[in-house]
Amino acid sequence: MTLPVTKFVSDRRYPSAPVVYFVMQHKRGTRISWSVLEIMLDQDNKDYFKLKIIRLLEEFLLERITKLDPDIRGEQNINNVPLGVETVFLEKYFKIPDEFWDLKYEWLQQAHELAQNEKELQKFLNSELNPYLDLFKDIEIDKTLLASRKTPSRCKPGSSNGDTVFVIEDSLTQLCALRVAAELIQKMELHKLSLSTLENLLGEPTLGEPATEPKLPEITGLPTPAPLRAGVESHYRPDKWKRNANNYGVFEAASKTNPNNRVEVFIGGEKDGDILAWEAALQVIDLMGIDAAKLQLVFASHLFNQHNPFQSNFSLKGTEVIKQIGWDKKHRLTVSEKLAGIASIAFHLGRMLMECTWVEGKPKGNKVDVSVSVSPLWVIEVDARGQKNIFTGKVDAPLEVYINVSPGPWAEKWLNRMGIKAGIALHQFGWLATEILKIDPYHEELALKLAIHLTMVSRIKMWDKNQYEHKVGSLLEAVELESRINAARQGFREAYNLKQRWDNSLTLLMSMDWRVIFDDSTYPEWLRPNSQASKPSDWRKEKIIDRLWKAKLTIKPPDPIPALLAAKTEPLQLKPVTRTKSEAILTGADIRKQREAKGVSQTALAEWAGKTKAWLCMVEKGKRKLDPKEAKELWAGIDFLANKSDQP
């Protein structure tokens, strides 16, 4: 690779704004190409210094192409096209942090401070320039460039010092720019780029947009096998991660009916086959958070909709995923920040490993061995489009993200339609109401975890005729952190907070068309969410948290999921099921009556719903139509605001 030999001459038309000419000399001849750059800026300006550096890099790329393919310049007429100030194409592909430019400009100012002391300046140049300009020894740079390491002298116009001419006082800035350009060349490894890569850079290529999956419907099929359940649960139950005998971080999920059946989840290292130790695994789990469980459900649902799930791969568009998991409501984040977050979670999901020891079947009947050795849960490639940060090699502010997904080896044994008929695999599945993916984990964490848990276990309990019946304590022990449960058992304040969070979770699910039926004998009216009933005289005989723990209730997912589960058939083989109204239609008068009874103001409820007070006033007077979904949201908002005001 050949860096262009530079000559700097003044232009008498603009004495305060030097014109920089880049003279490119090739080892195979004396042909000289001129690219003119006129900059009407103060020579000490940081932007001027930055532009000099970027121009050197651009010329460097052109010369690199010439070295790899000597005929390409003539064919594309690159020599005769001046580089305009507005076409700094390098910045379209590489993001160079502002901190870097600030640091280098400070370094330039330090060099100018030494300009009056020739000895110190020479010492400074030798120490600062030589280590970087040595880069060009390996690429047959012209001897004249190496000569430019000498302290620049104040030459008269038209005179020369060897083959390099410095006739303006800006020569020190030029040398410093050369040094910074060389540093960037090393960091970006521009001297190692192939011809095709360089041509793509200079040709401003447009990468094709891959074919991506459509938006998930409101109700979609969802795989519910043990490996996937364990992977999803590992994100909302970080307290269940343990340190095993090998000091690996492991999440273990065992079958309740057969303890010998178990799934272990690990986090892989940077190299294939590596498994992260306990502390490092916890850091990754904490980094992903509960949103990783949402993303896994999105992956699994799209996987289920493929023709041959265990052999499939598909792509998702980041901006669509943002909407699917409710991140479009995160108004404090930019789209690029949301895309970067999605990309980070997807990348770390690709590092999740699982090992499964599982034999399904009756003791005296046929058995199906669906064990899987240590292997990826998901195979994921993340394609972030945008500028790359030259120091990290990553796209910090992506314009779009594409996630290519395929399942690990578990899918062949656990999601195989043909395998189940042959008796060599399983095909366990259920259904997902995709609206739960939009639940905000920051404000409604318990509701999200409860909805995910109920969704994942719905298929497992098909053998149980009372599959929707639960004990509150069993559900809380399944989804809530053990430390929070222990604190609630021991402290009044913690118990009160846990019950409020539980009540709010049920209220939210009911507003999303989940049907909740309370058992009259164990879950009395006064113990239920948003109840105004008086407590009985003997209610103090037992702690409320203990009463709640033993309370029973039935929770059914939105229609048509119960009908689909009852049919034990995949959605494509069923006739459409019409959704039924599970409760009376609420009117504006009902909203007003409930709001006033709970002591909630119009202003507070309107703000909670994201509406104006005038809108709510018209709704309550019957002058504005209120659809059922809005009515349910307002009803839930009244309960939420009333409970919030009651808290001490």
N, C-alpha and C positions, 0 to 999 in steps of 0.2 A: 504494500500500500504506500502511496506517495502523498505526503502532505504538500499543498501548494507552497512554492516559494513566494514570500510576500515582499512587495516593494511599496513603500509608503511615500507618496509625493503630495505636495500641497497644491491647492487650486487657488489661484489668485482671485477668482470670483468670490470665493467664500473663505476668507483668511481665518475666520474663527471656527469654521466647520470643515475639517479636512475630508477630502474624498479618498476613499481607500480603494486601491486597485489590487486585485489578486492576480499574480502572474504565475501561471502553471507551467512548469518546465518538466518535460518527460525525459526519461533516460534514453528513449529510443529516438529522440529528435529535439529540435529547437523550436517546435511549434509553440506559440504562446497564445493563451486564451485570456481575454480580459472580461471581467465581470465588474461592473461599476456600481458602487453603492454610495449615494449621496446622503449624508446625514446632517441635518441642520440642528444639531444638538450641542450643548456644552460638553466638551470632552471629558469633564470630570463627572458627568452625570452617570448614575448607576445603570439606567436603561441603555445608555450609549455603550457602556462597558459590556453589558449583557448581550447587546446586539452584535458587537464585535465577535464575541465568543461563539455565538450561534452561527454566524456567517462562516467562521473558520470550520465549524463542525460540518456545515452543509458542503463546503468546498472539499472537505476531507472525504465525504461520502462520494462525491463526484469523481475524485481522484482514485478512490478505491475501486470504483466500477471500471475506470479506465485501465487500471492495472490488471483486473481480472479479465476484461474484454476490451482490448485496445481499439477495436473498431466501433464500439458502441457510441462514443461521443460524436463521431462523424455521422453515424446513421441517424441519431436523434437530434443533431444540431444543437447539442447542449452548449457548445462553446459560444454561440452567438446570442444566447438568451440571457440578458442581465437579470440578476436576482433582485426583485423588487422588495422594498421594505416590508410590504404587507404580506409577503409570502414566506413567512418563517415556518416552513412546513414541519421542521423537526419537533416543534412544540405540539403538533397535532398527535404525535405518537408517543412522546416521552414527557412525563411530568417531572420537572426539576423544582424541588421545593423552594419557596421564597427564602427560607432560612439559609439555604446554600448560597443564593445570590448575595444576601446580606453579609455573610461571612467573607465571601471572596471580594466584595467591594471594600470591606474594612481592610482586608489584606492589601488591596491595591493602594488604598490611602496610606498604609504603612510604608509601602514601597516609595511613594512620592515624597514622604517625609524624609527618606534617606537620599533623595536625589541630589542634595547639595554636598553630600560626602561621598566622593567617588569610591573610596576604599570600602566603606561600609556598604555602599550600594552593590559593588562587585561581589562582596562576601554574601550579601543577601541573595543576589541572583544565582550564585553558584550553589547555595544551599537549597534554594527554593525551586530553581528551574531544572537543574541537572537530573534529579531523580525522575522527573516526568518526561523530559525530552529524550532520555535514554530509550524510551519506548520505540522511537523511530529508527533506532539503529538496526532493528530486525526487519525493517520494511524498506530498505534501500532508499532512505531519504537523501535528498541532494545535500552535498557538503555545504552549500551556501546557507542552508537553514541552521545547521549546527554552528556556523559562524555567528549567527545572530544571538548566541548566548552572551557575547561580549557586552560590556557596558555600552549602551548607545551613546554615540557622540553627537554633538550639535553640528551637523554638516551644513554646508551651504547648499542652496537649491541647485540641483543638477550634478552635484558631486556624488561620488560613490565610495563605499568602503567594501571592496571586494565586489560580490554580486548582489549585496543587500544594501539598500539605500535608506537612510533615516534622515529626512530633511525637515521634520517637524518635531515639535517638543512632545508630541503624543507618542513617541516611539516606546517609552517605558510602559505605557498603557497597552501598546500592542504586544510587547513581550509578555506582560502579565496575562493578557487575554490568551496568548498562545499556551501559556502554562496551564491555565484553567481548562482550556479546550482539551489539552492532552490528558488532564485528570478525568474529564468527563468521558473521553474516548475509552479510557481504561474501565471506568465504572460501567459504562454501557456496552463495553466489549465491541465497539464499532469496528475495530480492526480484525475481528473474527467473523463478521457477518458474511454470509454467502452472497454470491452474485444475485440469486433470485430474491433474497431478502432485501438487498439494497435496491433492486429494481422496483420492488413493491413499495418501499419507502418513498422513492423518488416519484413513482407513478401514482401515488395517493390511491391505493387500492380500496375497494369497498368490499368488505367481507359479506358473503351471502348470509341471509337470515335463515337459520335451520327451521325445518318444519316442527311445529310445537303442538302439544296436546290442547284440545279445546277446554273451555271452562267446565268444571265439574257441575253436574246437575244438583238440585236441592237434595235429592236422595240418591245415593250411589252405593254400589257394591263395595265391600271392604274385606280384605283378607283378615282373619282373626286367629292365625295359628300361634302357637306358643312362642316361637322365636320373635315374631313381630310384637306380640304383647309385651314380652320382656324388654325389647328395645324401646318401645314407647314408654313403658312404666319407668324405665331407668332415668328418664328425664324429669318426671314429676315426683319421684321418690329418691332424691340424691342421698338421703340418710340410709338407704339400704345398700349402698356401695360399701364393700368391705375389702380388707387387705388379706390376700390368701397366703399360703405357705411360701410362695415364690416372690412375695412382696408386690404382686400385681394388683391393680385395682380391678375388682370384679363385682358385677351385679348378678345375683343368683335368684332365679325364679323356679320354684319346685311345684310339681303337681300336688294338689291337696288330696287327691284320691290315691296317688301312687308316688311316694317321695323319691323313688328311684328315677322317676322321670324329671329331668331338670334342664334348664337352659342357663348358660353362663354368658354374660356380655362383658367384653373387654374394650379397651381403646388402643388401637394400633399406633405404633411409633412412625417416625418418618421413613424408616426402611421396612421393606417387606419382611414379615415375620416377627418384627419387634412388637412388644406389648408394653404399654406404659405402666410405670410403677404407680403405687397407691396415690401419692401426693399429686403427681402429674395428671393422672386420670381424673381426679377430682377437679383440678383446674379447668380441664377441657369440658367436663360436664357442667360446671358452673358457668363457663363461657357460653355454652349453647343455650342453657335455660329451658324452660318449659315450651318455648316456641319450637324447639326441635321436635317435640312430640307432635305438634301440629303439622310440621313439614313432613314427618314420617307418614302421617295419615294421608296427606296429599299424595305422596309417592305411592303408597299402598293402593289408594283408590284408583289412580291412573293405571297402576300395574294390573289391577283386577279387570280393567276394561280392555286389556289387550287380548288378542286372539289366543296366543299361547303365552300366558304370563311368565312362566319360568324361563322362557327363551327370548323374552322381549327386552328391548331398550327403547326409551322414549325421551323426548326433550320437553322441558318446561321453560316458559318465558318468565323472567324475574318480575317484570311489572304486573303480570297476571297473578303470580303467586302472592305478591303484596296484597292484592285485592282479596284473594281467596282466604288468607289467614288474618284479615282485618287490619293489616298494617297501614292501609290507606287512611285510617283514622289517626295515625300518629302524626299530628300536624306540626310537631316541633322538629321533626326530622325532614331533611330534603329527600328527594327521590333517590339521589345518588347514595345517601347514607343508608336508606332502606335497602337498596340493592346490594350495597356492600355488606350489610348485616345478613341478608338472605344468603349471599355467596359464602360468608364465613360459616354459617350454620350448615349449609350443604356440604362444604368442604370437610368439616369435622364429622358429619354423618358418614361420609365416605371412609372415615378411619375406624368406624365401629366394627368390632369383630364379635362373633358368637360361636359357641360350641354347644351342641345339643345332644343329650343322651335321652332318647325317648322311644319307647315301644308301646304302641297303641293296640288295644284289643282286650278281649275277655281272657281270664286266666286259662280256661280250657278251650278257648276258641282260636280262630285264626288271628295271628298277630302281624302287625305292620311295623317294621323297624324304620323309623324316620330320623335316626341319629345323624348328626352332621359334625364333622371335625371342625377345628378352628378355621374360620373363613369369614370374608366380609359379609356384613348384613346387607349393605348396599354398595354397588360399584358406581361411583359418581365422578363426573368430570364437570368442572365449572369453567365456563367461558365468559369472562368479564370483558366487555367492550369499552374502550376508552383509553385515556393516556396512562402509560406505565410510569411509575415512580422509578427513576433510574437507580435509586439506592436499595430499594426493596424488591424490584422486579415485579411489583404488583400494581394493579389498577386501583388507586385509592378512591377515585370518584367515578365509578362506572356509569356509563350512559344506558347500558342494558346488560343483563346477565342471562345466559342460557345454561340450564342445568341438564346434563345428559345423565339419565338414570337407568340402571338395570339391577335386578335383584341378585343377591348372592346365591350360593348353592342350595340354601335352605328351600328356595321356592320350588325346586324340582320335586321335593318330597312332600312339601306342605301345601302347594298351590298347583296341583296337577290334576286336571279334569280326567284325563285318560288313565293316569296312574291309579286313581281311586277305583276305577272300574276293573283294573287288572289286579287290584289288591296289593299294590307295591307302594302306594303313596296315599296322601290325604288331600282333601280339598276343603279346608275349613274357612268359612266366610260368614259375614253378617252384612249389616247395612249402616251407613253413616248419614246422619243429617248434617250436611256440610255447614249449616248455619252455626254450629257449635264452634267451628274453627275461627269464627270472628269474635268469640268471647275474649275480652281483654284480660290477660293474666295478671296485669298490675292491679286492677281494681276487683276482679272477680276470679281470683286464682282457684278457690275451692270449687266454684261452679264449673270451671273448665275441666278440672281434674275429675270431678264427679261425672260429667257428661262423657269424657273420654273413657273412663272406667266402665260405665254402664254400656257404652257402645261396644267395647272390646269383649265384654263377658256375655253379651246377649246370645251369641251363637253357641257358646260353650255350654250354657245351661238349657239347651233345647230339650234334653231328656227330662227336665224337671217341669212338671205341669204348672208349678207356681214360680216360674222363672223370673217374674217381675217383682216378687215379694222380697223385701230386704229388712234387715234391722239397721237402724241408724248407726249403731256402734260398729257393725261389720263394715259398712260403707266408709265411715270415717277412718277406721283402722286400715282400710285398703288404699285410701288416697291421701290422707293427711300425714304430715311429718310426725314421727313418734315423739319427738321432743315437745311439740305443741300439745299433743294429746296428754302426755304426762303432766305438763304444766296446767292444763285445764282440769285434770283430776285433782290437783293439789291446791289450786288458787281460785278464789271467787272471780276475780277480775278476768283471768284467762278463760275460765269456764263461760262467763258471760259473753266474751268476745267470740269464742268458738261457736256458741249457739247463734249469735247474731249473724255470723258468716254462713252458718248452715242454713238459717232461715232465708237469708238473701239469695243463697244458691238455689234453693227450691223455688223461690219467687221468680228468679230469672228464667229457670228452665220452664216453668209454667207459662211464662210470657212468650216462650219459643215453642209452644204447643206440646210440650211434654205433659203427660197427665199424671198427676200425683193424687193418690187416694190414701187417706190416713186410716189406720186401724183404730176404731173407737175405744177398744179396751186398753190398748197400750199407748196410744197417742191421743190423749184427750184434747178437746177443743182449746183449752187455755195454753197448752204446750205448743200449739201449731204456729206457723209463721203468721205474723200480722193479726193475731187474734186479739179481740177486745174482751173476751170472756174473763170472768173473775176466777181467781184461783180458789180451789177448795180449801176448807178450813184446815185440813191435815197436810197441805202441800209441803210443809217444812219437815215432815218426817223423813223425807229422802231428798238428797241433793237433786237439783234440776238436771245437772249433767248426767247423773246416774239414771234418772227417769228417761232422759233423752236417749241414752245408750241402748235401753231395752225396748224403745218404741219401734213399732213395725209400720211399714208403709209399702205401697205399691207404686212403682215408677215405670211408666210406659213411654217409650220414645214416640216421636210424632208419627202420625199416619203418613204413608201406608206401611211403615216398618213392621208393626205387629202382625199384619196380614202376611207380609212377605216371610217373616220368621215362621209363622204357623204353617205356611205352605211348604217350607223347607226346599224351596226351588229358587233358582237364580232369576233375577229380574227379567231377563230377556224372554223367559218362558212363561211369564205371567201376563194376564190381561191387566191393563191399567186399573189401579184401585183409586176410586174417587175419595178424596179427603173429606172427612166428616167434621161437622162442628161439634166440638166437645163441650162447649159451654155457651151460655146466652150471649148475644151481641150486646156490647156496652154502648150506651148513648152518651152524649155530652152531658145530659142531666145527671147520669150515674157518676161521671167523672167529677162533676162539681160537688155532688153530695158526698162522695168519698173523700175528696180533697178537704172540704170543710170539716168533716168528721175527724180527720186526722190532723187538722191544724196546719195544713200546708198552704202557703200563699200561692197566688197565681203567678207571681213573678218567679218564685223559686222553681215551680214546676215547669214553667215555660223555658227557663234557662236550662234546666236539666234535660228537657226534650230537644233543646236546640232550636226552639221556636220563639216567636215574639209573644208578648203578653196579649196583644190585640188578637192574634190568631187563636190563642187559648180561650179568650173571652167569647169569641164568635162560636167556637166549638161548643162551649158549655151552654150557650144560649140556643143551640140548634141551628145557627145561621151558616154553619160551615160543615160540610160532610166529613165524617170521621170514619176511616176504614178500620176494620177489626184489628189489624196489626198495630196501628197507631193507638187505638184504644187500650190494647193490652200493654203497650209500652208506657202510656200515661199512668195506667193503674199500677204497674210495677214501680214507676217513678214516685208515686205518692207513698207507697209502702217504704221505699228506700229512704226518702227524705224524712218521713215520720220516724223511722227507726234511728236515723242519724241524729235527729234532734233530741231523741230520748236518751241517747248515750251520755253518761256523765263526763 
